[in-house]
Amino acid sequence: MKKIITILLIIIFIILSYKPSYYQDVRFTSYHPNDKTGSTKCTASGYCIKSFDINDEGIYTYDDKLVIATPVNRCTKSNTGVCSKYNSLPKGYNQFDIYDELKLYFNDKQYDAIVLDICGACYWKEEHQRYDLFVKSKSNIIDTYGQVYIKEKINYYFIFISIFLFFILLIQMKLINIKPLIKYIKRYLSKIKRQVMR
């Protein structure tokens, strides 16, 4: 019975360790300096508009990538400042790290984007998760639907647990004899103890 439980746990953690890539249906909105939400000329990355270019659609770009604001891991984990209001995400929503790069699809075009800012509204539970683009002014406002390509994710913590459980399974099946190892560790610890007591 123990072996069956261990095998099932290994399978579960292997499944949890990998999330395949997919296209997320999203809503693209925008913000600009001095808008009603109090946006400034600078982003959470520390870069300000003087470091950006502007494309033909009035969207700020950095290194030819659209500047975008999303839920950000460090903000979700923070309990201080503005981020204290955004400690959870609705099911199925995604969050990123500053400088993560994304592929966006809207208005029949594909764009490369880079996460340089934090979006509070992107934490709201809506029909589609928001992704906020940084634009020059209110004349460049965006509100449309599209997709974001979400890369595959590998959780190395779950992989480590799977390997550990596999090792336990080998012991349960008596394919590995750990008694010599335990004896060696005990002798080694005993030796250290004697040296300390001298």
N, C-alpha and C positions, 0 to 999 in steps of 0.2 A: 504493500500500500504506500509506504514512504517513497519508493522508487517512482510510482505512478504520479504522486503529488509533485515530486521534484521535476519529473519530465514535463508535466503540465505547466509548472512555474517557469521552466526554461523557455517553453514555447511562447507563453504569455509575454515574458520580458523581451524576447527576440522580436515579437510583433510590435511591442511598444517602442522598441529602439529605432524603428524606421518609419518615417512618414514620406510617402512618395510625392513627387512634384505634381502640381495641378494648377489650373487657372481659376482664380477667385473672381466671381462677379462682384463688382464694387461700384460705388458712386464717387466720382471725382468732383471735388469742390475746390474753392480757392480762397486765399487770404492775401492781403496786401498791407504795406506799411500804413499805419494810422487808420486802420479800418475800425468798425464799430466794436470789435472784440479786443481792441487795444494792442494789436500786433505792432511790432517795431521794425526797424530796418535791419535788425540782427536776428540770427537764428540760435537755437540751442547748441549748435556746433561751435559757436563763437565767430563764425563767418557772417559778415554783413553784406549789404547790397553792393558795396564798393568792390567786393571780391567776385561778384557775379556778372555774367553777361545776360542779355535778354534776347530771346528768340523772336521769330516773326509773329508769334501768337501772344507776345507780351509776358511770357513765363520766364522767370529767372532760371539761369542755367549755371552749373558749375562743372568745368571740364567737359562741356558739351552734354551734360546730363541735367534733366529737369530737377529743380530743387523741390523736394516734397517733405511734408510733415505727416507723421504717422504715430500710432501708439509706440512708445519706446520702452524697452525693458527696464532701464534704470529709473524711469519715471514711475512705472507700475510698482516697482519695489520700494519707492520712496514714501516716507510718512511725513515729510516736511514740505513747506511751501505749497505752491500751486499743485504739485504732483500728488499731494496727500488726498486730493479729490478723485484721483484716477488709479485706484489700487486693484481694479479687476477689469477683465474683458468679457464681453458676451461670448457665449459658446460659438466656435467657428471663426472668431476674429483672429487676426494675426498682429503681432508686434515685432519690432525690429530693434536693431542697435543703430546709433548714429554712425553714418558712413556706409551702411548697408546699401547695396545697389539693387535696383529692381527693374523689371521690364513691364511697361505699361502699354495698354491697348485701348485707345478711344478715338472717336472721330475718324475711324478707318485708317488710323496710323499706329505705328509702333514707336515707342519712345524708351530711351534709357533714362533712369532716374536715380537720384541718390538721396537717402534720408539724411537731412541736415537739421530737422526741427521736430518738435513735439506737437501733436495735434490733440487738444482736449476733446473736441467734438467727435473725433474718431473713436472715442471710447463709448459713445452713446449707442444704445441698442436700437438699431433701425433695420429696415428691410435689407439694406446692403451696407456693409462697412464703408465708412468714408476714408478717402485719401485726399489730403489737402495740398494743392499746388501753390507755390509762392509766385504771385504775379505782380506786375508793376503797379497797377492802379485799379480802381473800380471799373474802369472801362474795359478791363481784360478779364472780368469775372468769368469763372468756369463753373458749370453745374451740369454734369453729364454722366452717363453710365458707360462702363467699360470693363476691362479685366486687368488683373495683376497676375503675373506668373510667379507662383510661390515655389521656390526651389525645394528639393528634397531635404529632409532634416534627419540627422543621425544623432541619437541620444547615447553618448558613450557611457553614461552612468548605468543605463539599463543593459548595455552590452557587457560591462564589467560584472554586473549582477548575474547575467546569463552564464558567463565564464565561471564565476564562483560556484553557481549551482551545478554546472556541469562537473566541476571538480568534486563536489559533494556526491553527485550521482556515481562517479567512478569509485568513490570510497564505499558507497552503499552496495555497489555491485562487486566489491572486493577486487577490483582491478588495480587499485592502488592501496598499498599497505603503508599506513602512516605511523604505525607503531615505532619503527626505527627512527623516524623523524622526531617523534615525541620524546623518545629516549635521549636522542642527541641534544634536543633543546633543553631537557631537564639537566643533563650533564653539564652543558654549557652554562646554564644559569647557576648551577651549584658551584661551578668553578669560579664564576664571577663573584658570587657571594663570599666564598672563602678568601678571595683576594682582597675584597673590601674589608673583611673583618680582621685582617692581619694588621 
